[in-house]
Amino acid sequence: MPEAALRKPATSRHARVLLGLFAAVWIALAIAPKYRHDWALENVLVLLAVPALAWGWRRMPLTLLSYACLFAFGVLHEIGAHYTYAEVPYDAFFQRTFGFSLDAALGLQRNAFDRLVHFLYGVLVTPACIELLDRVAPPRGAWRYVLPVSFVMSHSLLFELFEWLAASVFGGDLGQAYLGTQGDVWDAQQDMLMATLGTVLAVAVLGLRGWMAPRR
Protein backbone atom coordinates (compact mmCIF):
# COMPACT_ATOMS: atom_id res chain seq x y z
CA MET A 1 0.00 0.00 0.00
CA PRO A 2 1.41 3.45 -0.90
CA GLU A 3 2.71 5.48 2.03
CA ALA A 4 0.38 8.35 1.13
CA ALA A 5 -2.62 6.08 1.77
CA LEU A 6 -1.32 5.19 5.22
CA ARG A 7 -1.09 8.89 6.12
CA LYS A 8 -4.78 9.55 5.42
CA PRO A 9 -7.50 9.13 8.06
CA ALA A 10 -8.91 5.63 8.00
CA THR A 11 -12.18 5.29 6.10
CA SER A 12 -15.21 3.45 7.43
CA ARG A 13 -14.25 0.52 5.19
CA HIS A 14 -10.78 0.36 6.69
CA ALA A 15 -12.24 0.52 10.19
CA ARG A 16 -14.77 -2.24 9.50
CA VAL A 17 -12.19 -4.53 7.90
CA LEU A 18 -9.70 -4.18 10.75
CA LEU A 19 -12.42 -4.56 13.38
CA GLY A 20 -13.79 -7.64 11.61
CA LEU A 21 -10.35 -9.22 11.32
CA PHE A 22 -9.62 -8.56 14.96
CA ALA A 23 -12.97 -10.01 16.00
CA ALA A 24 -12.17 -13.17 14.01
CA VAL A 25 -8.75 -13.48 15.65
CA TRP A 26 -10.25 -12.79 19.08
CA ILE A 27 -12.89 -15.50 18.66
CA ALA A 28 -10.39 -18.05 17.34
CA LEU A 29 -7.98 -17.47 20.23
CA ALA A 30 -10.81 -17.40 22.78
CA ILE A 31 -11.48 -21.07 22.03
CA ALA A 32 -9.81 -23.34 24.60
CA PRO A 33 -7.12 -20.98 25.92
CA LYS A 34 -4.49 -22.62 28.08
CA TYR A 35 -5.75 -20.95 31.26
CA ARG A 36 -9.29 -19.58 30.93
CA HIS A 37 -9.11 -17.30 33.97
CA ASP A 38 -5.83 -15.73 32.85
CA TRP A 39 -7.27 -15.25 29.35
CA ALA A 40 -10.25 -13.43 30.86
CA LEU A 41 -7.99 -11.20 32.95
CA GLU A 42 -5.76 -10.41 29.96
CA ASN A 43 -8.83 -9.33 27.98
CA VAL A 44 -10.20 -6.82 30.49
CA LEU A 45 -8.26 -3.96 28.90
CA VAL A 46 -9.08 -5.22 25.40
CA LEU A 47 -12.81 -5.04 26.13
CA LEU A 48 -12.29 -1.42 27.19
CA ALA A 49 -9.89 -0.39 24.44
CA VAL A 50 -11.72 -1.72 21.37
CA PRO A 51 -15.03 0.10 22.07
CA ALA A 52 -13.03 3.24 22.91
CA LEU A 53 -11.26 3.04 19.54
CA ALA A 54 -14.56 2.50 17.73
CA TRP A 55 -16.06 5.51 19.53
CA GLY A 56 -12.96 7.58 18.78
CA TRP A 57 -13.02 6.76 15.07
CA ARG A 58 -16.28 8.64 14.59
CA ARG A 59 -15.09 11.71 16.49
CA MET A 60 -11.37 11.81 15.80
CA PRO A 61 -10.28 9.21 13.22
CA LEU A 62 -6.62 8.30 13.17
CA THR A 63 -4.61 7.37 10.09
CA LEU A 64 -4.67 3.91 8.60
CA LEU A 65 -1.08 3.44 9.78
CA SER A 66 -2.08 3.96 13.42
CA TYR A 67 -5.04 1.60 13.22
CA ALA A 68 -3.01 -1.06 11.40
CA CYS A 69 -0.31 -0.86 14.08
CA LEU A 70 -2.89 -1.11 16.87
CA PHE A 71 -4.44 -4.10 15.09
CA ALA A 72 -1.06 -5.84 14.91
CA PHE A 73 -0.43 -5.23 18.60
CA GLY A 74 -3.91 -6.51 19.45
CA VAL A 75 -3.24 -9.77 17.60
CA LEU A 76 0.07 -10.27 19.43
CA HIS A 77 -1.65 -9.60 22.75
CA GLU A 78 -4.36 -12.16 21.99
CA ILE A 79 -1.70 -14.78 21.22
CA GLY A 80 -0.12 -14.03 24.59
CA ALA A 81 -3.53 -14.23 26.28
CA HIS A 82 -4.32 -17.58 24.64
CA TYR A 83 -1.17 -19.33 25.86
CA THR A 84 -0.19 -16.90 28.67
CA TYR A 85 2.79 -14.76 27.79
CA ALA A 86 5.28 -16.98 29.60
CA GLU A 87 4.22 -20.09 27.67
CA VAL A 88 3.78 -18.96 24.05
CA PRO A 89 5.42 -21.86 22.13
CA TYR A 90 7.37 -19.78 19.62
CA ASP A 91 10.54 -21.81 20.21
CA ALA A 92 8.72 -25.09 19.53
CA PHE A 93 7.39 -23.50 16.33
CA PHE A 94 10.92 -22.61 15.21
CA GLN A 95 12.20 -26.07 16.01
CA ARG A 96 9.33 -27.72 14.14
CA THR A 97 9.39 -25.37 11.14
CA PHE A 98 13.05 -24.43 10.73
CA GLY A 99 14.82 -27.19 12.62
CA PHE A 100 16.58 -25.07 15.22
CA SER A 101 15.93 -23.50 18.61
CA LEU A 102 15.58 -19.73 18.44
CA ASP A 103 16.16 -19.45 22.20
CA ALA A 104 19.40 -21.42 21.93
CA ALA A 105 20.54 -19.40 18.91
CA LEU A 106 19.96 -16.12 20.76
CA GLY A 107 21.24 -17.42 24.10
CA LEU A 108 17.89 -16.84 25.81
CA GLN A 109 17.29 -18.43 29.21
CA ARG A 110 13.56 -17.66 29.40
CA ASN A 111 10.52 -17.37 27.17
CA ALA A 112 11.03 -13.97 25.55
CA PHE A 113 7.58 -13.43 24.00
CA ASP A 114 6.60 -10.92 26.68
CA ARG A 115 9.78 -8.92 26.09
CA LEU A 116 9.09 -8.86 22.35
CA VAL A 117 5.51 -7.68 22.84
CA HIS A 118 6.55 -4.92 25.26
CA PHE A 119 9.10 -3.73 22.69
CA LEU A 120 6.50 -3.86 19.92
CA TYR A 121 4.05 -2.04 22.16
CA GLY A 122 6.46 0.88 22.05
CA VAL A 123 6.83 0.57 18.28
CA LEU A 124 3.19 0.00 17.36
CA VAL A 125 1.38 2.34 19.75
CA THR A 126 3.63 5.35 19.08
CA PRO A 127 1.98 6.45 15.79
CA ALA A 128 -1.42 6.69 17.50
CA CYS A 129 0.13 8.57 20.43
CA ILE A 130 1.72 11.09 18.06
CA GLU A 131 -1.61 11.69 16.34
CA LEU A 132 -3.52 11.97 19.60
CA LEU A 133 -1.08 14.54 20.95
CA ASP A 134 -1.34 16.47 17.68
CA ARG A 135 -5.11 16.64 18.05
CA VAL A 136 -5.45 17.57 21.73
CA ALA A 137 -2.19 19.34 22.68
CA PRO A 138 0.12 19.88 19.69
CA PRO A 139 3.73 19.92 20.92
CA ARG A 140 6.35 22.16 19.35
CA GLY A 141 10.03 21.86 18.59
CA ALA A 142 11.90 19.08 20.38
CA TRP A 143 8.77 18.31 22.41
CA ARG A 144 7.29 16.68 19.31
CA TYR A 145 9.86 13.93 19.83
CA VAL A 146 10.01 13.89 23.62
CA LEU A 147 6.29 13.82 24.48
CA PRO A 148 5.33 10.71 22.46
CA VAL A 149 8.15 8.78 24.14
CA SER A 150 7.09 10.05 27.57
CA PHE A 151 3.46 9.21 26.77
CA VAL A 152 4.28 5.60 25.92
CA MET A 153 6.55 5.28 28.95
CA SER A 154 3.67 6.43 31.16
CA HIS A 155 1.38 3.77 29.61
CA SER A 156 3.99 1.12 30.29
CA LEU A 157 4.30 2.20 33.91
CA LEU A 158 0.51 2.20 34.39
CA PHE A 159 0.23 -1.27 32.89
CA GLU A 160 2.89 -2.65 35.23
CA LEU A 161 0.99 -1.14 38.17
CA PHE A 162 -2.24 -2.69 36.85
CA GLU A 163 -0.48 -6.07 36.62
CA TRP A 164 0.80 -5.75 40.18
CA LEU A 165 -2.65 -4.77 41.49
CA ALA A 166 -4.41 -7.61 39.65
CA ALA A 167 -1.84 -10.16 40.83
CA SER A 168 -2.20 -8.88 44.41
CA VAL A 169 -5.99 -9.14 44.29
CA PHE A 170 -6.23 -12.58 42.68
CA GLY A 171 -2.99 -14.10 44.00
CA GLY A 172 -2.14 -17.79 43.66
CA ASP A 173 -1.59 -19.44 40.30
CA LEU A 174 -3.74 -16.89 38.45
CA GLY A 175 -1.72 -13.98 39.80
CA GLN A 176 1.55 -15.68 38.86
CA ALA A 177 0.30 -16.57 35.38
CA TYR A 178 -0.83 -13.00 34.78
CA LEU A 179 2.44 -11.47 35.98
CA GLY A 180 4.55 -13.94 34.01
CA THR A 181 7.78 -12.86 35.69
CA GLN A 182 9.40 -16.28 35.17
CA GLY A 183 11.47 -15.73 38.30
CA ASP A 184 12.90 -12.39 37.14
CA VAL A 185 12.78 -9.90 40.03
CA TRP A 186 13.43 -7.06 37.54
CA ASP A 187 10.72 -8.16 35.12
CA ALA A 188 8.64 -4.97 35.41
CA GLN A 189 11.65 -2.71 34.91
CA GLN A 190 12.89 -4.68 31.91
CA ASP A 191 9.42 -4.67 30.34
CA MET A 192 9.27 -0.88 30.69
CA LEU A 193 12.76 -0.60 29.20
CA MET A 194 11.71 -2.64 26.17
CA ALA A 195 8.65 -0.42 25.62
CA THR A 196 10.86 2.66 25.91
CA LEU A 197 13.34 1.31 23.35
CA GLY A 198 10.45 0.51 21.02
CA THR A 199 8.95 3.99 21.15
CA VAL A 200 12.36 5.67 20.75
CA LEU A 201 12.93 3.56 17.63
CA ALA A 202 9.47 4.39 16.27
CA VAL A 203 9.91 8.14 16.84
CA ALA A 204 13.33 8.03 15.17
CA VAL A 205 12.05 6.16 12.10
CA LEU A 206 8.91 8.29 11.77
CA GLY A 207 11.00 11.43 12.21
CA LEU A 208 13.34 10.38 9.40
CA ARG A 209 10.35 9.72 7.13
CA GLY A 210 8.78 13.10 7.83
CA TRP A 211 5.87 11.85 9.92
CA MET A 212 6.80 14.07 12.89
CA ALA A 213 6.16 17.32 11.03
CA PRO A 214 3.22 19.34 12.44
CA ARG A 215 -0.11 18.41 10.84
CA ARG A 216 -1.82 21.19 8.90
N, C-alpha and C positions, 0 to 999 in steps of 0.2 A: 504494500500500500504506500502511495507517495507520502512523503513527510508532510506536505501541505495539508493533506486530508487529516492527518493525526492532530494538527494544530487547531482544527476547527471544532466548535462545540459539537458534542455528540448529538446526532439526530434521534428521533423517537425510534427509528428502525434499529440504529446501533444499540440503543438502550434496551430494547426488547430482546434483541439477539443475545446480548451479553447476559441479561437477566435470565433468559431461558436456558442458556448453556450452563450458567451457574446452578440453576435449580436442578438441572439434570444431573450434574456432578454431585450436588448436595444429596439428592435422593439416592443415587448409586452408592455413595460412601456412607449413607445412613443405614444401609442394610448390613446387619450383623457386624457392627464395629467390634474391635477386640475387647473393649471395656465400655459397656453402654453408658454407665454413669459418668465416666470421664468424657465420653463423646458429648453427652448432654451439657456438661460444664463448659467444655471447649466452645460450644455453639451458642452460649449465652450472648456473647458480644456480637456474633454473626447475626443473630435474630434482632439485634438492635441496629447494627450498622447497615444492613441491606435495606430495610424500610427507610432509614434516614437518607441513604443515597438516592432511593427512588423519589422521596419527597424533595430532595435537593435538586434533582434533575429538572423538575418543572419550574423551580424558582431561580436556580443559579447553575445551569448546566456546565459541566466541565468539558474539557476536550476529550476526544476519542482516546488519545494517548493515556490520559489519567484513568479513564474508566477501564481500558484494556489492562493497565498495570494493576489496578485494584482487583480486577477479575483474576489475573494470574496469581496474585497473592492469596486471594480467597480459595483458589483451587489447592494451592500448597498447604494452606491451613487445614482444609478439609481432609487432606491426606494424613496430616499429622493427627487430626482428631480421630480418624478412623482407626489408626494403629496405636495411638499415643505417640507423642513426638520421640520418646526415648526408644521406641521399638519399630520405627518405620524400616522395613527390610530392604533398604536401598543396596546394602552390601551384598545380600543374597541375590538381588536382581543382577548386579554386576557380575557376580561369580557365575550365575546361570547363563547370562546373555553373552558376556565377553570373556569368560574364563579366567578372571582374576579378581582379587579382593581389592576394592577401592580403598578400604580402610588401611589395609596392609601397605598398599602403594604409597599412601599419603602419610603413613606412620601414625594413624589415629588410634587412640586407646579407648574411645567411647563412640557411641552413635552420634554422628555430627549433624543429623537432619535439623535439629533445633537451632544450631548455630547458623546453618545455611539460611533457614527461614528468617531468623532475626536480621541477618545481613540483607536478605532480599526485601525484608520489610522496609529497611532504610532506602533501598534502591527504588522499590515499586510504589511506595506511598509518597515519596518526595514530589513528583509532578503535581499531584492533587494538592499537596500542602502549599506549593508555590502559587497555584491558581487561587486557592482559598485566601491566602494572604493578599494577593493582588486585588481580590474583590472587596475584602472587608477592611484592610489596613495596609494599603500599598507601601512597601518599604522603599527607601531610596539609597542610592550609592552602595556601599559595601554591605549595608543591612539586607539587601536583596539576596545576598549569599549566606549571611550569618543567620537570619531569622528562620529560613526553612530548616536548616540543620538543627537549630535550637528547638524548633517546633517538634521535629521527629524525635529528638532526644527526650523531650518532655513526655511524649506518648510512650516511649519505651520505659521510662521510669514509672509512669502511671500503671502500665501493664504489669510490671514486676511487682508493684504494690498490690495490684488486684490479685495476682497469683498467690502472693503471700497471704492475703486476707482469706481467699477461698480455701487455701490449704489449711489455714489455722481453724477455719470454721468446720470444714468437713473432716480433716485429719485422716488418720489411718491410711489404708492402701489407696483410697481415692485421692487424698491430699498429695501423697507421694507421686502417684501417676500423673496428676495435673502439674505438679512442679517439675518433674522430670529432670532433677538435678544430676542424677546418675553419680551421686557421691561427691560432686564438685562443690566445695563450700563457696567458691567464687562464681557460681553459675550465673546469678543475677547480674553481676558486674560484667562478666564476659558477654552475656547476651546484649546488654546495653552498649558495650563497646562495638559489637558486630553491627548493631543497628546504626550506630554513629558512623562507622566506616562506610556503610552502605549509602547513607544519605550524603556524606561528603563526596563519595564517588559520583552519585547521581547529579549533585549540584555542579560538580566540575564538568561532567560530560554535557549536561544541558547548557551550562554557561558557554562552553566551547562551540556549541551548535546554535547559539543565539537565542535559546529559549528563555534566558533570564532577563532579556530586555523588557522594559516596562510595556505592558499592554496598552494599546490605544483604543 
